């Protein structure tokens, strides 16, 4: 038998030679075992052909063949694959591999307590998800399934309200979160659900799905129902979803919230169940209080739902950059515009265009001769309205937010008390985002058609990686990254990484592993409660992801924006 790698020698007592005859007999009974190859990886044994074994990676992935002589048996035989994966022998080998793996070798001589704690724990659901890639188009033909899960998430949002986004609903929408996570799991799968159903049946495929992070039995069954039947019979089993399609249609109107849409549909005396009905009822429209903005949004609703043509998206980017550089402001030529949001993750715009403005030296505002802040976004919007590109607030939706306190030292939003009390859900909204921003309507110079546009102006130059990461998204991915930060005793926001306060009894500090890659000098930073991680350690999105991965490149797949379509 071949020798195992030195790093796995501590686990040698846990494995045994593979008995080919017994393995063949057990496979005929539809039972399997977990085996380990010479380099230490763990697999389910799927088949034996001549002198080779067909194996499937324990953590998911495509099947591969190995010579029988290169495999060692770790567990007994069972049809309960989930139970085999929980076998203590498997857990011990995983721990031995993690301890000996290259991702931690740089800190062997000077291990930090933070890294040691990470080694001693099984990967969390958030950690496992962030190791994946989420391409726009899955290689396993799950487009219909993804569409259904997104629709279910939207139904939950319109029936219950978004996370903390509505004053009437200050809570996390857990049901919508479950569907969003389920969709991300499907996006990140390294194996085909359809192929698994065909070759292994529903029961074993269900167990495989349940082994994925964030996916319990109920949602795993829903996923299989959609794949097999095209619909989900369990939808609404825990709560009535009365009027969900109608609420979703009305809530798609700009300026009309999910809560208001729900009230219109649920009105027992005089319900409104469609956009057409709302347009036919000016009295009801006036009662909503949206004024000219809502009236205009309703009138041009169909135009705003159309995808923005690539030529128009590029023109919007170039026009915004040219306009800001033409302003009479300090170092105007240094301003740079880039696509974020779907334009960056998909490579093309959806029904809106998201732009991020940044400067290598200047903040989003500067002080005038009287010490009062002058906001770049205000001057830019005045110019764009003058040019006829952005519709003014007297005519249409025109929502602008600016932060007046970025000139204070230290910046108060980098160490706000809410960071220590952040929910374990890692929810996201704009309340704690202090970049200046504008949400409005753009008129195409090429066609005169209207499109939605969002412009974000980076607050401080050193905060650009956080603005770029957060505004690129996706929303679900942002939540997983923030949840991962919470697990490390940190708060990941739109401006910084900040210590939430020690989670270790008797300690007042938080250790942050910044660098632990092999061949590099290990770096661990100690932070006090509500102290931001110095920006010198997080000068790029990749550096932020490395901090979340305890100084390793475990989340390297997500550096490429087109892998962030979770």
C-alpha positions in Angstrom: 0.0 0.0 0.0 1.3 3.5 -0.6 2.4 5.7 2.3 0.2 8.6 3.4 1.5 12.1 3.5 3.4 12.9 6.7 0.7 15.4 7.8 -1.8 12.6 8.0 0.3 10.1 10.0 -1.5 11.0 13.3 -4.7 9.5 11.8 -3.1 6.2 10.7 -4.8 4.3 13.5 -8.2 5.3 12.2 -8.0 3.7 8.7 -7.6 0.2 7.4 -6.9 -1.5 4.1 -9.9 -1.7 1.8 -11.3 -5.2 1.5 -12.3 -5.3 -2.2 -14.5 -8.4 -1.9 -16.4 -7.1 1.1 -16.8 -3.7 -0.5 -18.2 -5.2 -3.7 -20.7 -7.2 -1.7 -21.8 -4.1 0.3 -22.2 -1.9 -2.8 -24.6 -4.5 -4.3 -26.7 -3.9 -1.1 -26.7 -0.2 -1.9 -24.4 0.5 1.1 -21.3 2.5 1.0 -18.3 3.5 3.1 -16.0 6.4 3.4 -12.5 5.9 2.1 -9.3 8.0 2.1 -6.9 8.4 -0.8 -3.1 8.6 -0.5 -3.1 12.4 -0.4 -5.6 12.5 2.4 -8.9 13.4 0.7 -12.1 11.7 1.9 -14.6 10.1 -0.5 -17.8 8.0 -0.6 -17.1 4.7 -2.4 -19.6 4.4 -5.3 -18.5 1.5 -7.5 -15.7 -0.9 -8.2 -14.6 -1.6 -11.7 -11.7 -4.0 -12.3 -8.8 -2.5 -10.3 -10.3 0.9 -9.9 -12.8 2.5 -7.6 -15.4 5.2 -8.5 -15.4 7.7 -5.6 -17.4 10.9 -4.8 -15.8 13.7 -2.7 -17.3 13.8 0.8 -17.8 17.6 0.6 -19.3 17.4 -2.9 -17.9 17.4 -6.4 -17.6 15.3 -9.5 -16.9 11.6 -9.2 -13.4 10.4 -10.0 -11.6 7.0 -10.3 -8.8 5.8 -8.0 -6.7 2.6 -8.0 -7.9 0.3 -5.3 -4.4 0.0 -3.9 -4.4 3.7 -3.1 -7.5 3.7 -0.9 -7.9 3.1 2.8 -11.2 2.4 4.5 -12.3 4.8 7.3 -15.8 3.8 8.3 -18.0 0.7 8.2 -20.8 0.2 5.6 -24.1 1.9 5.7 -26.8 3.3 3.5 -27.1 6.4 5.8 -24.5 8.6 4.2 -25.2 11.5 6.5 -24.5 9.2 9.4 -21.3 8.0 7.9 -20.1 11.6 7.5 -20.7 12.2 11.2 -18.6 9.2 12.2 -16.0 10.3 14.8 -13.3 8.7 12.7 -14.2 11.0 9.9 -14.3 14.0 12.2 -10.9 13.2 13.6 -9.3 12.8 10.2 -10.7 16.1 9.1 -9.3 17.8 12.1 -5.9 16.2 11.5 -5.9 17.3 7.9 -6.9 20.9 8.9 -4.1 21.0 11.5 -1.5 19.7 9.1 -2.9 21.6 6.0 -0.9 24.3 4.2 -3.4 27.0 5.1 -2.2 27.0 8.7 1.5 26.0 8.2 2.7 29.6 8.2 1.6 30.0 11.9 3.0 26.7 13.2 5.8 28.4 15.1 3.7 31.3 16.4 0.0 30.2 16.3 -2.5 32.8 17.5 -5.4 31.7 19.7 -7.8 32.9 17.0 -6.3 30.5 14.4 -6.0 27.7 16.9 -9.7 28.1 17.7 -10.5 28.0 14.0 -8.5 24.8 13.5 -10.3 23.1 16.4 -13.8 23.7 15.1 -15.6 22.1 12.2 -16.3 24.6 9.4 -19.5 26.6 10.0 -22.3 26.8 7.4 -21.2 30.3 6.4 -17.6 29.2 6.1 -18.5 26.3 3.9 -20.6 28.5 1.6 -17.9 31.1 1.2 -15.6 28.5 -0.1 -17.8 27.9 -3.1 -18.2 29.8 -6.4 -21.6 31.1 -7.6 -21.5 31.6 -11.4 -24.4 33.3 -13.1 -25.2 30.1 -15.0 -24.9 26.9 -13.1 -23.2 24.0 -15.1 -25.9 21.7 -13.7 -29.0 23.1 -15.5 -30.7 24.5 -12.4 -32.1 27.7 -14.0 -35.7 26.7 -13.5 -35.1 25.8 -9.9 -33.2 29.0 -9.1 -36.1 31.0 -10.6 -38.6 29.2 -8.5 -36.6 29.8 -5.3 -36.2 33.5 -6.1 -39.9 33.8 -6.6 -40.6 32.1 -3.3 -38.3 34.5 -1.6 -40.0 37.4 -3.1 -43.4 36.1 -2.1 -42.2 35.9 1.5 -40.9 39.4 1.3 -44.1 40.9 0.0 -46.2 39.0 2.6 -44.1 39.8 5.6 -41.9 42.8 4.7 -38.2 43.1 4.2 -35.6 42.9 7.0 -35.9 46.1 9.1 -36.6 48.0 5.9 -40.1 48.9 6.8 -40.8 50.8 10.1 -43.8 48.6 10.6 -41.8 45.4 10.4 -38.6 45.7 12.5 -37.6 42.1 12.3 -35.7 39.6 10.2 -37.8 37.8 7.5 -36.5 34.3 8.3 -38.6 32.5 5.7 -37.3 34.8 2.9 -33.8 34.2 4.2 -34.2 30.5 4.0 -35.2 30.6 0.3 -32.4 33.0 -0.5 -29.9 30.6 1.2 -31.4 27.6 -0.6 -31.0 29.4 -3.9 -27.3 30.1 -3.0 -26.8 26.5 -2.1 -28.2 25.4 -5.5 -26.0 28.0 -7.3 -22.9 26.6 -5.5 -23.5 22.9 -6.0 -20.6 20.9 -7.5 -23.0 18.0 -8.4 -26.2 17.7 -10.4 -29.4 17.2 -8.6 -31.1 15.7 -11.7 -28.2 13.3 -12.3 -28.3 12.3 -8.6 -32.0 11.6 -8.7 -31.6 9.4 -11.8 -28.7 7.4 -10.4 -29.4 7.3 -6.7 -33.0 8.0 -6.2 -34.9 10.6 -4.1 -33.9 9.3 -0.7 -30.1 9.4 -1.2 -30.3 12.7 -3.1 -32.3 14.2 -0.2 -29.5 13.1 2.2 -26.9 14.8 -0.1 -28.9 18.0 -0.1 -29.4 18.0 3.7 -25.6 17.7 4.0 -25.2 21.0 2.3 -25.0 24.2 4.5 -28.1 26.1 5.5 -30.4 23.4 3.9 -32.6 21.5 6.3 -34.9 18.7 5.5 -38.0 20.8 4.8 -36.2 23.1 2.2 -34.3 20.1 0.8 -37.7 18.4 0.1 -39.0 21.6 -1.5 -36.0 21.7 -3.8 -36.5 18.2 -4.9 -40.3 18.8 -5.4 -39.5 21.7 -7.8 -36.9 19.7 -9.7 -39.3 16.7 -10.1 -42.6 18.4 -10.6 -41.9 22.0 -11.5 -43.7 23.3 -8.4 -43.5 23.1 -4.6 -46.5 21.5 -2.9 -45.2 22.4 0.6 -45.2 26.1 -0.2 -47.3 28.0 2.3 -47.5 25.0 4.6 -46.4 27.1 7.6 -48.3 30.3 6.8 -51.0 31.4 4.3 -49.6 33.2 1.3 -52.9 34.8 0.3 -52.5 37.3 -2.5 -48.8 36.8 -2.9 -48.6 37.2 -6.7 -50.8 40.4 -6.6 -48.7 41.8 -3.7 -45.5 41.1 -5.7 -46.9 42.8 -8.8 -47.9 46.0 -6.9 -44.6 46.0 -4.8 -42.6 46.1 -8.1 -43.8 49.7 -8.6 -41.0 52.1 -7.6 -42.0 54.1 -4.4 -44.6 51.4 -3.4 -43.4 49.3 -0.5 -44.2 45.7 0.2 -46.2 46.8 3.3 -48.3 49.3 1.3 -48.8 46.7 -1.5 -50.0 44.2 1.1 -52.5 46.6 2.6 -54.0 47.3 -0.9 -54.5 43.6 -1.6 -55.7 42.7 1.9 -58.2 45.5 2.1 -61.4 43.5 2.6 -63.8 46.4 1.7 -62.0 47.8 -1.4 -59.0 45.7 -2.5 -56.6 46.6 -5.2 -55.0 43.5 -6.8 -53.1 44.7 -9.8 -51.3 47.7 -11.3 -54.1 48.2 -13.8 -56.6 48.5 -11.0 -54.4 51.0 -9.1 -54.1 53.1 -12.3 -57.9 53.1 -12.6 -58.3 54.4 -9.1 -56.7 57.9 -8.7 -58.5 58.2 -5.3 -56.7 55.2 -3.9 -53.4 56.3 -5.5 -53.7 59.7 -3.8 -54.4 58.1 -0.5 -51.0 56.3 -0.5 -49.3 59.7 -0.1 -46.5 59.1 -2.7 -47.3 62.3 -4.5 -45.8 63.1 -8.0 -43.0 60.5 -7.5 -45.4 57.6 -7.1 -47.7 58.9 -9.9 -44.7 59.1 -12.3 -43.4 55.7 -11.3 -46.8 54.1 -11.9 -47.1 55.8 -15.3 -43.7 54.6 -16.6 -43.6 51.3 -14.7 -43.2 49.0 -17.7 -40.3 51.1 -19.1 -38.5 50.8 -15.8 -38.8 47.1 -15.7 -37.0 46.6 -19.1 -33.3 45.6 -19.0 -31.0 48.5 -19.6 -29.3 48.1 -23.1 -25.5 47.7 -22.9 -25.1 50.9 -25.0 -27.1 52.9 -22.5 -25.4 51.4 -19.5 -22.0 52.3 -20.9 -23.2 55.8 -21.8 -24.5 56.3 -18.2 -21.1 55.3 -16.8 -19.2 57.6 -19.1 -21.6 60.5 -18.7 -21.4 60.4 -14.9 -17.6 60.2 -14.9 -17.3 63.0 -17.4 -19.8 65.2 -15.5 -18.0 64.8 -12.1 -14.7 65.5 -13.6 -16.1 68.7 -15.1 -17.1 70.1 -11.7 -15.3 72.9 -9.9 -14.1 70.7 -7.0 -10.6 69.7 -5.7 -8.8 67.3 -8.0 -11.9 66.7 -10.1 -9.9 64.8 -12.8 -9.2 62.1 -10.2 -12.8 60.8 -9.9 -13.5 57.4 -11.2 -16.8 55.7 -12.0 -17.2 51.9 -12.2 -20.1 49.4 -12.4 -21.1 47.5 -9.2 -24.2 45.4 -8.6 -25.4 43.1 -11.4 -23.2 45.0 -13.9 -20.2 43.6 -12.1 -21.5 40.1 -11.0 -23.3 39.3 -14.3 -21.3 41.4 -16.7 -24.3 43.3 -17.9 -27.0 45.5 -16.4 -30.4 44.4 -15.3 -33.4 46.8 -15.0 -31.1 49.3 -13.3 -27.5 50.5 -13.4 -25.4 50.7 -10.2 -22.4 53.0 -10.3 -19.7 53.6 -7.7 -17.7 56.8 -7.7 -14.4 57.0 -5.9 -11.2 59.1 -5.6 -7.7 58.0 -4.6 -7.3 61.1 -2.5 -10.6 62.9 -1.9 -13.6 62.2 0.3 -17.2 62.3 -0.9 -17.4 65.9 0.5 -15.1 68.8 1.2 -15.3 71.8 3.5 -16.0 75.2 2.2 -14.5 78.5 3.5 -17.0 78.5 6.4 -16.2 74.9 7.4 -19.4 73.5 6.0 -19.4 70.3 4.0 -20.0 70.5 0.2 -21.2 67.2 -1.2 -19.9 65.9 -4.5 -23.2 64.0 -5.1 -25.2 67.3 -4.8 -23.1 69.1 -7.4 -23.1 66.1 -9.7 -26.9 65.8 -9.6 -27.3 69.5 -10.3 -25.2 69.0 -13.4 -26.9 65.8 -14.6 -30.3 67.4 -14.1 -29.2 70.5 -16.1 -28.1 68.2 -18.9 -31.4 66.4 -18.9 -30.0 63.1 -18.0 -31.4 62.7 -14.4 -35.1 63.6 -13.8 -35.5 66.3 -11.0 -37.3 65.6 -7.7 -40.2 67.8 -8.8 -41.0 65.2 -11.6 -40.0 61.8 -10.5 -38.4 59.5 -7.9 -35.2 61.3 -6.8 -33.9 59.9 -3.5 -30.6 61.3 -2.2 -28.7 60.5 1.1 -25.6 62.3 2.4 -23.5 61.9 5.5 -22.5 65.1 7.3 -20.1 63.7 9.9 -17.4 62.0 7.8 -15.1 65.0 8.5 -15.1 64.2 12.2 -12.1 62.5 13.8 -12.4 59.7 14.5 -15.2 58.8 12.1 -18.1 57.9 14.4 -19.6 55.3 12.0 -16.4 53.1 12.2 -17.1 52.2 15.8 -20.8 52.5 16.4 -22.3 50.6 19.4 -24.7 48.7 17.1 -21.7 46.7 15.8 -21.4 44.9 19.1 -25.1 44.0 19.1 -25.5 43.0 15.5 -28.0 40.2 14.9 -26.7 36.7 14.2 -28.7 36.7 11.0 -26.2 39.2 9.5 -29.1 41.1 7.9 -28.3 44.0 5.6 -29.9 47.4 5.0 -28.7 50.9 4.2 -29.2 52.3 7.7 -25.5 51.8 8.6 -24.2 52.6 5.1 -22.7 56.2 5.2 -21.5 56.5 1.7 -23.4 59.3 -0.2 -25.9 57.8 -2.6 -28.6 58.7 -5.1 -31.4 56.5 -6.4 -33.3 58.0 -9.3 -34.4 58.0 -13.0 -32.1 58.5 -16.0 -33.2 59.6 -19.4 -31.2 58.0 -22.3 -29.7 60.5 -24.6 -29.8 57.9 -27.3 -33.5 56.8 -27.1 -35.1 59.1 -24.5 -36.2 55.9 -22.7 -36.1 56.0 -18.9 -34.0 53.7 -16.8 -33.3 53.4 -13.1 -29.9 54.5 -11.8 -28.1 54.2 -8.4 -25.0 56.2 -7.8 -22.8 55.7 -4.7 -20.0 58.0 -3.8 -17.3 56.4 -1.6 -17.0 58.2 1.7 -13.2 58.0 2.2 -10.6 56.7 -0.2 -9.5 53.9 2.1 -13.0 52.6 2.5 -13.3 51.8 -1.3 -12.7 48.0 -0.9 -15.6 47.8 1.5 -17.9 49.9 -0.7 -17.0 47.9 -3.7 -17.5 44.6 -1.9 -20.9 45.6 -0.4 -22.4 47.3 -3.4 -21.3 44.5 -5.8 -23.2 42.0 -3.6 -25.2 39.9 -3.9 -27.4 40.6 -0.9 -27.3 37.0 0.1 -23.6 36.8 -0.2 -23.2 40.0 1.8 -25.3 38.4 4.6 -23.1 35.3 4.6 -19.9 37.4 4.8 -21.3 39.4 7.6 -22.4 36.2 9.4 -18.9 34.9 9.0 -17.5 38.1 10.5 -19.8 37.7 13.5 -18.5 34.2 14.0 -15.0 35.7 14.3 -16.1 38.3 16.8 -16.1 41.0 14.1 -18.5 43.3 12.3 -18.2 43.7 8.6 -19.9 46.8 7.3 -19.8 49.1 4.3 -16.8 51.0 5.7 -14.6 48.8 7.8 -14.1 45.6 9.8 -14.6 46.4 13.5 -14.1 44.2 16.6 -17.5 43.5 18.3 -15.8 42.7 21.6 -14.1 39.5 22.9 -16.1 36.3 22.8 -13.6 34.7 25.2 -14.4 34.8 28.9 -11.9 37.0 30.8 -10.5 38.6 27.7 -11.1 42.2 26.5 -9.6 41.9 23.1 -10.3 40.3 19.8 -7.5 38.6 17.7 -7.8 39.0 13.9 -5.7 36.7 11.7 -4.7 38.8 8.7 -2.1 36.6 7.2 -1.6 32.8 7.5 -0.7 31.7 4.0 2.3 29.3 3.5 5.6 31.0 2.9 4.5 34.3 4.3 5.1 36.0 7.6 2.1 35.4 9.8 0.2 38.5 11.0 -2.3 38.6 13.8 -3.8 41.9 15.0 -5.2 42.5 18.4 -8.2 44.9 18.6 -10.1 46.4 21.5 -13.9 46.4 21.5 -15.3 48.6 18.7 -11.8 49.2 17.3 -11.6 49.1 13.5 -9.0 46.9 11.8 -6.4 49.3 10.4 -7.0 50.0 6.7 -3.4 49.0 5.8 -4.5 45.3 6.2 -7.6 45.6 4.0 -6.6 47.5 0.9 -8.6 45.2 -1.5 -11.7 43.0 -1.6 -9.3 40.0 -1.7 -7.7 41.2 1.6 -11.2 41.5 3.3 -12.0 37.9 2.1 -8.7 36.7 3.5 -9.5 38.2 6.9 -12.8 36.4 6.9 -10.9 33.2 6.0 -8.5 33.6 9.0 -5.6 34.7 6.9 -6.0 32.0 4.3 -7.1 31.8 0.7 -10.1 29.5 1.4 -12.5 32.1 0.0 -10.4 32.8 -3.1 -13.2 31.8 -5.5 -15.1 35.0 -4.5 -12.3 37.4 -5.6 -13.7 37.1 -9.1 -17.0 39.1 -9.2 -18.7 36.8 -11.7 -18.5 34.1 -9.0 -20.7 36.2 -6.6 -24.1 35.4 -8.1 -25.4 33.8 -4.9 
